[in-house]
Amino acid sequence: MKYAIKIAGALAALAIASAAHAQNYPTREIKMIVPFPAGGPSDIVARIAADGMSKHLGHNILIENIGGAGGTLGATRAAESAPDGYTVFAASMGTIIAAPTFYPNLKYDSTKDFEPIGMSANAPAAISINKNIPVKDLKEFIAWAKQKGSEVKQAFGGVGGTSHMACLLFNQVAGIKPTMVVYRGMGPGMNDLMGGHVDIACEQAIVMAGAIQGEKVKGMVIAGPQRLAAIPDVPTAKEAGVSDFQLNIWSGIYAPKGTPKEIVDKLADALNKALDDPATAEKLGKLGGTVPPKSERGPEFLRKTVASDIPRWAPTLKEAAEASKPN
């Protein structure tokens, strides 16, 4: 009996200490793991979200880039971090949704090993090509790519990442089979596209808008229903003749599993306030992204989205991956 009383007392003390910790949180800087190198879409969105959230939390959120394996190395590090609120994870749709299809031996479970905080941005996928390729629109590029076959080099930022999803879907719709060149992230991939080392890249419009605006690459198509104010001359999928190329890519923030609900709620509140800031919408808008509407914010919406997106996307991704293999 005395032993049971001691255990109960210890548990009560632990609960009180945990509640006090959550109430005072945060008391120091927070680390946000980005599973791709600096300069890519995940990194750009994460920095915008971190900047906005920091203002409302009273402490800075510092970015730590951990690239490799389509973002799964960074995701694994985040999943294995202490659930104390001082490590959060800037997730990409690819790392959470596509990775389970391409990496059967993942060390994390997208639906079980994280505490959702909320979505941080939306952006359609886009296709851009080397500016020296002698074509004026997507129809001409597809004809050129079919003629060149495997000589065409296509950049993507890691197996299972959002750029991989976009490339596979585009190749399937366009009926082309380029040689796919994998990078640790689309920051380096875009550098090689601008330098003429690869011919085509697929990724969120967020990472391509600046290069398209600066005429360093040619924007071919937006995988969405309407043109973007940031790159108004780039046609939609329907306008370009590839109506089935539709891919809206979301980004989200997570905490490691077991992070106290009170802390998750504080982080979610800070994210929501950051998204309400007109400066956030302006920054994302200039890059071709949008702020999630209020109906698509918070932990529960992100949790439900992931639970439905994984099984919905798996057959399409498997089919596209199979179709992209050389004959």
NUVOKOL-430330 format. One record per residue (C-alpha): residue number from 1; residue in three letters; x, y, z. Coordinates in pm, whole numbers, always signed. Layout:
<pts>
<pt pos="NUM" code="ALA" px="X" py="Y" pz="Z"/>
...
</pts>
This chain:
<pts>
<pt pos="1" code="MET" px="+0" py="+0" pz="+0"/>
<pt pos="2" code="LYS" px="+279" py="+242" pz="+93"/>
<pt pos="3" code="TYR" px="+453" py="+159" pz="-236"/>
<pt pos="4" code="ALA" px="+133" py="+236" pz="-431"/>
<pt pos="5" code="ILE" px="+92" py="+564" pz="-245"/>
<pt pos="6" code="LYS" px="+450" py="+662" pz="-329"/>
<pt pos="7" code="ILE" px="+392" py="+586" pz="-700"/>
<pt pos="8" code="ALA" px="+70" py="+785" pz="-701"/>
<pt pos="9" code="GLY" px="+247" py="+1073" pz="-530"/>
<pt pos="10" code="ALA" px="+532" py="+1063" pz="-780"/>
<pt pos="11" code="LEU" px="+291" py="+1063" pz="-1074"/>
<pt pos="12" code="ALA" px="+100" py="+1356" pz="-927"/>
<pt pos="13" code="ALA" px="+422" py="+1551" pz="-879"/>
<pt pos="14" code="LEU" px="+524" py="+1472" pz="-1237"/>
<pt pos="15" code="ALA" px="+187" py="+1593" pz="-1366"/>
<pt pos="16" code="ILE" px="+219" py="+1917" pz="-1169"/>
<pt pos="17" code="ALA" px="+572" py="+1974" pz="-1299"/>
<pt pos="18" code="SER" px="+458" py="+1904" pz="-1657"/>
<pt pos="19" code="ALA" px="+167" py="+2147" pz="-1624"/>
<pt pos="20" code="ALA" px="+399" py="+2415" pz="-1486"/>
<pt pos="21" code="HIS" px="+641" py="+2356" pz="-1773"/>
<pt pos="22" code="ALA" px="+362" py="+2396" pz="-2028"/>
<pt pos="23" code="GLN" px="+229" py="+2706" pz="-1855"/>
<pt pos="24" code="ASN" px="+569" py="+2880" pz="-1863"/>
<pt pos="25" code="TYR" px="+657" py="+2759" pz="-2213"/>
<pt pos="26" code="PRO" px="+861" py="+2875" pz="-2393"/>
<pt pos="27" code="THR" px="+1151" py="+2995" pz="-2182"/>
<pt pos="28" code="ARG" px="+1422" py="+2969" pz="-2449"/>
<pt pos="29" code="GLU" px="+1480" py="+2941" pz="-2823"/>
<pt pos="30" code="ILE" px="+1304" py="+2670" pz="-3022"/>
<pt pos="31" code="LYS" px="+1463" py="+2462" pz="-3300"/>
<pt pos="32" code="MET" px="+1268" py="+2399" pz="-3621"/>
<pt pos="33" code="ILE" px="+1403" py="+2108" pz="-3826"/>
<pt pos="34" code="VAL" px="+1373" py="+2156" pz="-4203"/>
<pt pos="35" code="PRO" px="+1435" py="+1824" pz="-4384"/>
<pt pos="36" code="PHE" px="+1591" py="+1985" pz="-4692"/>
<pt pos="37" code="PRO" px="+1884" py="+2221" pz="-4764"/>
<pt pos="38" code="ALA" px="+1846" py="+2597" pz="-4748"/>
<pt pos="39" code="GLY" px="+1687" py="+2767" pz="-5047"/>
<pt pos="40" code="GLY" px="+1423" py="+2505" pz="-5128"/>
<pt pos="41" code="PRO" px="+1046" py="+2547" pz="-5080"/>
<pt pos="42" code="SER" px="+1034" py="+2372" pz="-4743"/>
<pt pos="43" code="ASP" px="+1310" py="+2599" pz="-4615"/>
<pt pos="44" code="ILE" px="+1148" py="+2916" pz="-4752"/>
<pt pos="45" code="VAL" px="+805" py="+2839" pz="-4603"/>
<pt pos="46" code="ALA" px="+959" py="+2730" pz="-4273"/>
<pt pos="47" code="ARG" px="+1148" py="+3057" pz="-4235"/>
<pt pos="48" code="ILE" px="+834" py="+3260" pz="-4303"/>
<pt pos="49" code="ALA" px="+637" py="+3055" pz="-4047"/>
<pt pos="50" code="ALA" px="+919" py="+3059" pz="-3791"/>
<pt pos="51" code="ASP" px="+956" py="+3435" pz="-3817"/>
<pt pos="52" code="GLY" px="+584" py="+3491" pz="-3764"/>
<pt pos="53" code="MET" px="+552" py="+3241" pz="-3479"/>
<pt pos="54" code="SER" px="+857" py="+3380" pz="-3297"/>
<pt pos="55" code="LYS" px="+687" py="+3717" pz="-3259"/>
<pt pos="56" code="HIS" px="+395" py="+3560" pz="-3074"/>
<pt pos="57" code="LEU" px="+595" py="+3312" pz="-2863"/>
<pt pos="58" code="GLY" px="+841" py="+3568" pz="-2732"/>
<pt pos="59" code="HIS" px="+1142" py="+3354" pz="-2826"/>
<pt pos="60" code="ASN" px="+1314" py="+3292" pz="-3158"/>
<pt pos="61" code="ILE" px="+1259" py="+2980" pz="-3363"/>
<pt pos="62" code="LEU" px="+1590" py="+2882" pz="-3522"/>
<pt pos="63" code="ILE" px="+1610" py="+2679" pz="-3843"/>
<pt pos="64" code="GLU" px="+1818" py="+2361" pz="-3862"/>
<pt pos="65" code="ASN" px="+1848" py="+2214" pz="-4213"/>
<pt pos="66" code="ILE" px="+1890" py="+1835" pz="-4220"/>
<pt pos="67" code="GLY" px="+1870" py="+1717" pz="-4582"/>
<pt pos="68" code="GLY" px="+1887" py="+1375" pz="-4743"/>
<pt pos="69" code="ALA" px="+1673" py="+1077" pz="-4845"/>
<pt pos="70" code="GLY" px="+1380" py="+1282" pz="-4968"/>
<pt pos="71" code="GLY" px="+1347" py="+1460" pz="-4636"/>
<pt pos="72" code="THR" px="+1319" py="+1141" pz="-4433"/>
<pt pos="73" code="LEU" px="+1648" py="+1193" pz="-4245"/>
<pt pos="74" code="GLY" px="+1525" py="+1522" pz="-4104"/>
<pt pos="75" code="ALA" px="+1182" py="+1375" pz="-4033"/>
<pt pos="76" code="THR" px="+1341" py="+1085" pz="-3844"/>
<pt pos="77" code="ARG" px="+1552" py="+1326" pz="-3638"/>
<pt pos="78" code="ALA" px="+1239" py="+1525" pz="-3552"/>
<pt pos="79" code="ALA" px="+1041" py="+1214" pz="-3459"/>
<pt pos="80" code="GLU" px="+1320" py="+1102" pz="-3224"/>
<pt pos="81" code="SER" px="+1360" py="+1442" pz="-3055"/>
<pt pos="82" code="ALA" px="+1253" py="+1512" pz="-2700"/>
<pt pos="83" code="PRO" px="+880" py="+1597" pz="-2682"/>
<pt pos="84" code="ASP" px="+937" py="+1910" pz="-2477"/>
<pt pos="85" code="GLY" px="+826" py="+2174" pz="-2727"/>
<pt pos="86" code="TYR" px="+1178" py="+2290" pz="-2807"/>
<pt pos="87" code="THR" px="+1203" py="+2094" pz="-3130"/>
<pt pos="88" code="VAL" px="+942" py="+2130" pz="-3405"/>
<pt pos="89" code="PHE" px="+937" py="+1994" pz="-3758"/>
<pt pos="90" code="ALA" px="+863" py="+2184" pz="-4081"/>
<pt pos="91" code="ALA" px="+709" py="+1901" pz="-4279"/>
<pt pos="92" code="SER" px="+654" py="+1880" pz="-4650"/>
<pt pos="93" code="MET" px="+364" py="+1697" pz="-4811"/>
<pt pos="94" code="GLY" px="+616" py="+1466" pz="-4973"/>
<pt pos="95" code="THR" px="+789" py="+1370" pz="-4649"/>
<pt pos="96" code="ILE" px="+459" py="+1295" pz="-4479"/>
<pt pos="97" code="ILE" px="+243" py="+1161" pz="-4765"/>
<pt pos="98" code="ALA" px="+473" py="+1024" pz="-5038"/>
<pt pos="99" code="ALA" px="+760" py="+890" pz="-4828"/>
<pt pos="100" code="PRO" px="+561" py="+592" pz="-4689"/>
<pt pos="101" code="THR" px="+510" py="+475" pz="-5049"/>
<pt pos="102" code="PHE" px="+875" py="+505" pz="-5154"/>
<pt pos="103" code="TYR" px="+1043" py="+408" pz="-4825"/>
<pt pos="104" code="PRO" px="+881" py="+93" pz="-4686"/>
<pt pos="105" code="ASN" px="+1135" py="+74" pz="-4401"/>
<pt pos="106" code="LEU" px="+1088" py="+426" pz="-4265"/>
<pt pos="107" code="LYS" px="+1191" py="+479" pz="-3904"/>
<pt pos="108" code="TYR" px="+884" py="+695" pz="-3842"/>
<pt pos="109" code="ASP" px="+511" py="+665" pz="-3897"/>
<pt pos="110" code="SER" px="+355" py="+979" pz="-4046"/>
<pt pos="111" code="THR" px="+27" py="+920" pz="-3867"/>
<pt pos="112" code="LYS" px="+160" py="+814" pz="-3525"/>
<pt pos="113" code="ASP" px="+499" py="+967" pz="-3449"/>
<pt pos="114" code="PHE" px="+416" py="+1337" pz="-3464"/>
<pt pos="115" code="GLU" px="+178" py="+1580" pz="-3297"/>
<pt pos="116" code="PRO" px="+23" py="+1801" pz="-3568"/>
<pt pos="117" code="ILE" px="+40" py="+2175" pz="-3509"/>
<pt pos="118" code="GLY" px="-110" py="+2295" pz="-3834"/>
<pt pos="119" code="MET" px="-66" py="+2374" pz="-4202"/>
<pt pos="120" code="SER" px="+164" py="+2666" pz="-4281"/>
<pt pos="121" code="ALA" px="+120" py="+2721" pz="-4657"/>
<pt pos="122" code="ASN" px="-32" py="+2599" pz="-4982"/>
<pt pos="123" code="ALA" px="+124" py="+2619" pz="-5328"/>
<pt pos="124" code="PRO" px="+62" py="+2450" pz="-5663"/>
<pt pos="125" code="ALA" px="+338" py="+2250" pz="-5827"/>
<pt pos="126" code="ALA" px="+507" py="+2409" pz="-6128"/>
<pt pos="127" code="ILE" px="+731" py="+2303" pz="-6414"/>
<pt pos="128" code="SER" px="+1022" py="+2509" pz="-6538"/>
<pt pos="129" code="ILE" px="+1289" py="+2436" pz="-6796"/>
<pt pos="130" code="ASN" px="+1635" py="+2554" pz="-6895"/>
<pt pos="131" code="LYS" px="+1596" py="+2889" pz="-7070"/>
<pt pos="132" code="ASN" px="+1818" py="+2782" pz="-7363"/>
<pt pos="133" code="ILE" px="+1591" py="+2498" pz="-7476"/>
<pt pos="134" code="PRO" px="+1448" py="+2614" pz="-7813"/>
<pt pos="135" code="VAL" px="+1077" py="+2591" pz="-7731"/>
<pt pos="136" code="LYS" px="+816" py="+2859" pz="-7665"/>
<pt pos="137" code="ASP" px="+549" py="+2664" pz="-7474"/>
<pt pos="138" code="LEU" px="+472" py="+2335" pz="-7300"/>
<pt pos="139" code="LYS" px="+339" py="+2164" pz="-7613"/>
<pt pos="140" code="GLU" px="+667" py="+2227" pz="-7792"/>
<pt pos="141" code="PHE" px="+868" py="+2119" pz="-7490"/>
<pt pos="142" code="ILE" px="+682" py="+1787" pz="-7463"/>
<pt pos="143" code="ALA" px="+746" py="+1720" pz="-7834"/>
<pt pos="144" code="TRP" px="+1114" py="+1810" pz="-7782"/>
<pt pos="145" code="ALA" px="+1139" py="+1586" pz="-7473"/>
<pt pos="146" code="LYS" px="+977" py="+1292" pz="-7651"/>
<pt pos="147" code="GLN" px="+1228" py="+1327" pz="-7935"/>
<pt pos="148" code="LYS" px="+1523" py="+1346" pz="-7695"/>
<pt pos="149" code="GLY" px="+1399" py="+1064" pz="-7471"/>
<pt pos="150" code="SER" px="+1635" py="+972" pz="-7187"/>
<pt pos="151" code="GLU" px="+1879" py="+1246" pz="-7294"/>
<pt pos="152" code="VAL" px="+1651" py="+1489" pz="-7110"/>
<pt pos="153" code="LYS" px="+1769" py="+1544" pz="-6753"/>
<pt pos="154" code="GLN" px="+1500" py="+1616" pz="-6494"/>
<pt pos="155" code="ALA" px="+1588" py="+1753" pz="-6148"/>
<pt pos="156" code="PHE" px="+1399" py="+1661" pz="-5834"/>
<pt pos="157" code="GLY" px="+1476" py="+1707" pz="-5466"/>
<pt pos="158" code="GLY" px="+1486" py="+1357" pz="-5322"/>
<pt pos="159" code="VAL" px="+1289" py="+1036" pz="-5359"/>
<pt pos="160" code="GLY" px="+950" py="+1078" pz="-5194"/>
<pt pos="161" code="GLY" px="+968" py="+1457" pz="-5177"/>
<pt pos="162" code="THR" px="+709" py="+1694" pz="-5325"/>
<pt pos="163" code="SER" px="+927" py="+1759" pz="-5628"/>
<pt pos="164" code="HIS" px="+942" py="+1383" pz="-5688"/>
<pt pos="165" code="MET" px="+563" py="+1365" pz="-5669"/>
<pt pos="166" code="ALA" px="+532" py="+1652" pz="-5915"/>
<pt pos="167" code="CYS" px="+784" py="+1503" pz="-6158"/>
<pt pos="168" code="LEU" px="+625" py="+1159" pz="-6158"/>
<pt pos="169" code="LEU" px="+277" py="+1297" pz="-6215"/>
<pt pos="170" code="PHE" px="+395" py="+1534" pz="-6488"/>
<pt pos="171" code="ASN" px="+589" py="+1262" pz="-6671"/>
<pt pos="172" code="GLN" px="+284" py="+1037" pz="-6661"/>
<pt pos="173" code="VAL" px="+51" py="+1306" pz="-6794"/>
<pt pos="174" code="ALA" px="+297" py="+1433" pz="-7058"/>
<pt pos="175" code="GLY" px="+405" py="+1086" pz="-7168"/>
<pt pos="176" code="ILE" px="+778" py="+1152" pz="-7137"/>
<pt pos="177" code="LYS" px="+1058" py="+945" pz="-6983"/>
<pt pos="178" code="PRO" px="+1350" py="+1171" pz="-6893"/>
<pt pos="179" code="THR" px="+1651" py="+1067" pz="-6689"/>
<pt pos="180" code="MET" px="+1562" py="+1173" pz="-6336"/>
<pt pos="181" code="VAL" px="+1846" py="+1338" pz="-6144"/>
<pt pos="182" code="VAL" px="+1805" py="+1336" pz="-5767"/>
<pt pos="183" code="TYR" px="+1927" py="+1620" pz="-5543"/>
<pt pos="184" code="ARG" px="+1932" py="+1662" pz="-5167"/>
<pt pos="185" code="GLY" px="+1682" py="+1943" pz="-5215"/>
<pt pos="186" code="MET" px="+1551" py="+2170" pz="-5489"/>
<pt pos="187" code="GLY" px="+1773" py="+2461" pz="-5391"/>
<pt pos="188" code="PRO" px="+2073" py="+2284" pz="-5551"/>
<pt pos="189" code="GLY" px="+1844" py="+2146" pz="-5823"/>
<pt pos="190" code="MET" px="+1730" py="+2492" pz="-5929"/>
<pt pos="191" code="ASN" px="+2090" py="+2613" pz="-5932"/>
<pt pos="192" code="ASP" px="+2176" py="+2339" pz="-6180"/>
<pt pos="193" code="LEU" px="+1868" py="+2418" pz="-6391"/>
<pt pos="194" code="MET" px="+1972" py="+2783" pz="-6412"/>
<pt pos="195" code="GLY" px="+2328" py="+2674" pz="-6491"/>
<pt pos="196" code="GLY" px="+2215" py="+2451" pz="-6778"/>
<pt pos="197" code="HIS" px="+2325" py="+2123" pz="-6618"/>
<pt pos="198" code="VAL" px="+1970" py="+1981" pz="-6624"/>
<pt pos="199" code="ASP" px="+1678" py="+2049" pz="-6859"/>
<pt pos="200" code="ILE" px="+1364" py="+2048" pz="-6646"/>
<pt pos="201" code="ALA" px="+1263" py="+2074" pz="-6282"/>
<pt pos="202" code="CYS" px="+938" py="+2013" pz="-6096"/>
<pt pos="203" code="GLU" px="+854" py="+2165" pz="-5759"/>
<pt pos="204" code="GLN" px="+629" py="+2403" pz="-5573"/>
<pt pos="205" code="ALA" px="+584" py="+2736" pz="-5746"/>
<pt pos="206" code="ILE" px="+731" py="+2894" pz="-5431"/>
<pt pos="207" code="VAL" px="+1084" py="+2784" pz="-5518"/>
<pt pos="208" code="MET" px="+1054" py="+2864" pz="-5890"/>
<pt pos="209" code="ALA" px="+882" py="+3202" pz="-5891"/>
<pt pos="210" code="GLY" px="+1197" py="+3408" pz="-5834"/>
<pt pos="211" code="ALA" px="+1392" py="+3233" pz="-6110"/>
<pt pos="212" code="ILE" px="+1099" py="+3266" pz="-6351"/>
<pt pos="213" code="GLN" px="+1052" py="+3632" pz="-6264"/>
<pt pos="214" code="GLY" px="+1423" py="+3693" pz="-6325"/>
<pt pos="215" code="GLU" px="+1406" py="+3506" pz="-6658"/>
<pt pos="216" code="LYS" px="+1673" py="+3265" pz="-6537"/>
<pt pos="217" code="VAL" px="+1445" py="+2973" pz="-6634"/>
<pt pos="218" code="LYS" px="+1133" py="+2934" pz="-6847"/>
<pt pos="219" code="GLY" px="+810" py="+2868" pz="-6659"/>
<pt pos="220" code="MET" px="+600" py="+2610" pz="-6845"/>
<pt pos="221" code="VAL" px="+292" py="+2528" pz="-6641"/>
<pt pos="222" code="ILE" px="+117" py="+2566" pz="-6304"/>
<pt pos="223" code="ALA" px="-51" py="+2254" pz="-6162"/>
<pt pos="224" code="GLY" px="-358" py="+2443" pz="-6046"/>
<pt pos="225" code="PRO" px="-687" py="+2591" pz="-6168"/>
<pt pos="226" code="GLN" px="-571" py="+2951" pz="-6194"/>
<pt pos="227" code="ARG" px="-265" py="+3154" pz="-6280"/>
<pt pos="228" code="LEU" px="-50" py="+3300" pz="-6004"/>
<pt pos="229" code="ALA" px="-5" py="+3673" pz="-5953"/>
<pt pos="230" code="ALA" px="+365" py="+3612" pz="-5886"/>
<pt pos="231" code="ILE" px="+420" py="+3454" pz="-6230"/>
<pt pos="232" code="PRO" px="+115" py="+3561" pz="-6436"/>
<pt pos="233" code="ASP" px="+259" py="+3457" pz="-6773"/>
<pt pos="234" code="VAL" px="+283" py="+3089" pz="-6676"/>
<pt pos="235" code="PRO" px="-33" py="+2904" pz="-6793"/>
<pt pos="236" code="THR" px="-248" py="+2669" pz="-6588"/>
<pt pos="237" code="ALA" px="-251" py="+2297" pz="-6661"/>
<pt pos="238" code="LYS" px="-576" py="+2328" pz="-6855"/>
<pt pos="239" code="GLU" px="-446" py="+2619" pz="-7061"/>
<pt pos="240" code="ALA" px="-124" py="+2431" pz="-7137"/>
<pt pos="241" code="GLY" px="-310" py="+2119" pz="-7253"/>
<pt pos="242" code="VAL" px="-231" py="+1890" pz="-6955"/>
<pt pos="243" code="SER" px="-552" py="+1921" pz="-6753"/>
<pt pos="244" code="ASP" px="-472" py="+1615" pz="-6542"/>
<pt pos="245" code="PHE" px="-157" py="+1774" pz="-6400"/>
<pt pos="246" code="GLN" px="-313" py="+1898" pz="-6076"/>
<pt pos="247" code="LEU" px="-114" py="+1907" pz="-5753"/>
<pt pos="248" code="ASN" px="-161" py="+2146" pz="-5463"/>
<pt pos="249" code="ILE" px="+127" py="+2104" pz="-5219"/>
<pt pos="250" code="TRP" px="+76" py="+2186" pz="-4853"/>
<pt pos="251" code="SER" px="+337" py="+2247" pz="-4584"/>
<pt pos="252" code="GLY" px="+281" py="+2183" pz="-4214"/>
<pt pos="253" code="ILE" px="+435" py="+2214" pz="-3870"/>
<pt pos="254" code="TYR" px="+464" py="+1921" pz="-3628"/>
<pt pos="255" code="ALA" px="+604" py="+1841" pz="-3284"/>
<pt pos="256" code="PRO" px="+742" py="+1503" pz="-3171"/>
<pt pos="257" code="LYS" px="+487" py="+1254" pz="-3040"/>
<pt pos="258" code="GLY" px="+417" py="+1301" pz="-2670"/>
<pt pos="259" code="THR" px="+458" py="+1678" pz="-2669"/>
<pt pos="260" code="PRO" px="+207" py="+1805" pz="-2408"/>
<pt pos="261" code="LYS" px="-122" py="+1926" pz="-2552"/>
<pt pos="262" code="GLU" px="-87" py="+2260" pz="-2377"/>
<pt pos="263" code="ILE" px="+239" py="+2321" pz="-2563"/>
<pt pos="264" code="VAL" px="+97" py="+2203" pz="-2895"/>
<pt pos="265" code="ASP" px="-195" py="+2442" pz="-2844"/>
<pt pos="266" code="LYS" px="+43" py="+2733" pz="-2777"/>
<pt pos="267" code="LEU" px="+238" py="+2653" pz="-3092"/>
<pt pos="268" code="ALA" px="-82" py="+2618" pz="-3294"/>
<pt pos="269" code="ASP" px="-205" py="+2952" pz="-3163"/>
<pt pos="270" code="ALA" px="+124" py="+3119" pz="-3257"/>
<pt pos="271" code="LEU" px="+106" py="+2967" pz="-3606"/>
<pt pos="272" code="ASN" px="-254" py="+3080" pz="-3650"/>
<pt pos="273" code="LYS" px="-166" py="+3435" pz="-3546"/>
<pt pos="274" code="ALA" px="+132" py="+3433" pz="-3783"/>
<pt pos="275" code="LEU" px="-96" py="+3324" pz="-4070"/>
<pt pos="276" code="ASP" px="-338" py="+3607" pz="-3984"/>
<pt pos="277" code="ASP" px="-57" py="+3860" pz="-4024"/>
<pt pos="278" code="PRO" px="-91" py="+4035" pz="-4364"/>
<pt pos="279" code="ALA" px="+288" py="+4028" pz="-4395"/>
<pt pos="280" code="THR" px="+281" py="+3646" pz="-4408"/>
<pt pos="281" code="ALA" px="+25" py="+3641" pz="-4688"/>
<pt pos="282" code="GLU" px="+225" py="+3903" pz="-4875"/>
<pt pos="283" code="LYS" px="+551" py="+3707" pz="-4846"/>
<pt pos="284" code="LEU" px="+389" py="+3383" pz="-4962"/>
<pt pos="285" code="GLY" px="+194" py="+3558" pz="-5237"/>
<pt pos="286" code="LYS" px="+507" py="+3705" pz="-5391"/>
<pt pos="287" code="LEU" px="+640" py="+3351" pz="-5419"/>
<pt pos="288" code="GLY" px="+323" py="+3196" pz="-5560"/>
<pt pos="289" code="GLY" px="+195" py="+3049" pz="-5233"/>
<pt pos="290" code="THR" px="-111" py="+3115" pz="-5020"/>
<pt pos="291" code="VAL" px="-201" py="+3117" pz="-4652"/>
<pt pos="292" code="PRO" px="-428" py="+2826" pz="-4551"/>
<pt pos="293" code="PRO" px="-785" py="+2950" pz="-4492"/>
<pt pos="294" code="LYS" px="-911" py="+2943" pz="-4134"/>
<pt pos="295" code="SER" px="-1113" py="+2627" pz="-4205"/>
<pt pos="296" code="GLU" px="-788" py="+2445" pz="-4291"/>
<pt pos="297" code="ARG" px="-583" py="+2532" pz="-3984"/>
<pt pos="298" code="GLY" px="-505" py="+2368" pz="-3654"/>
<pt pos="299" code="PRO" px="-391" py="+2023" pz="-3540"/>
<pt pos="300" code="GLU" px="-710" py="+1831" pz="-3613"/>
<pt pos="301" code="PHE" px="-745" py="+1941" pz="-3975"/>
<pt pos="302" code="LEU" px="-382" py="+1846" pz="-4047"/>
<pt pos="303" code="ARG" px="-428" py="+1511" pz="-3874"/>
<pt pos="304" code="LYS" px="-735" py="+1428" pz="-4085"/>
<pt pos="305" code="THR" px="-570" py="+1546" pz="-4404"/>
<pt pos="306" code="VAL" px="-271" py="+1316" pz="-4357"/>
<pt pos="307" code="ALA" px="-491" py="+1020" pz="-4263"/>
<pt pos="308" code="SER" px="-686" py="+1055" pz="-4588"/>
<pt pos="309" code="ASP" px="-404" py="+1169" pz="-4820"/>
<pt pos="310" code="ILE" px="-169" py="+873" pz="-4767"/>
<pt pos="311" code="PRO" px="-407" py="+604" pz="-4898"/>
<pt pos="312" code="ARG" px="-547" py="+841" pz="-5163"/>
<pt pos="313" code="TRP" px="-207" py="+920" pz="-5313"/>
<pt pos="314" code="ALA" px="-36" py="+581" pz="-5277"/>
<pt pos="315" code="PRO" px="-189" py="+412" pz="-5588"/>
<pt pos="316" code="THR" px="-123" py="+716" pz="-5808"/>
<pt pos="317" code="LEU" px="+237" py="+749" pz="-5694"/>
<pt pos="318" code="LYS" px="+307" py="+378" pz="-5738"/>
<pt pos="319" code="GLU" px="+158" py="+384" pz="-6088"/>
<pt pos="320" code="ALA" px="+349" py="+697" pz="-6184"/>
<pt pos="321" code="ALA" px="+676" py="+557" pz="-6047"/>
<pt pos="322" code="GLU" px="+628" py="+235" pz="-6242"/>
<pt pos="323" code="ALA" px="+545" py="+425" pz="-6562"/>
<pt pos="324" code="SER" px="+857" py="+638" pz="-6525"/>
<pt pos="325" code="LYS" px="+1094" py="+338" pz="-6528"/>
<pt pos="326" code="PRO" px="+1301" py="+289" pz="-6846"/>
<pt pos="327" code="ASN" px="+1177" py="+24" pz="-7088"/>
</pts>
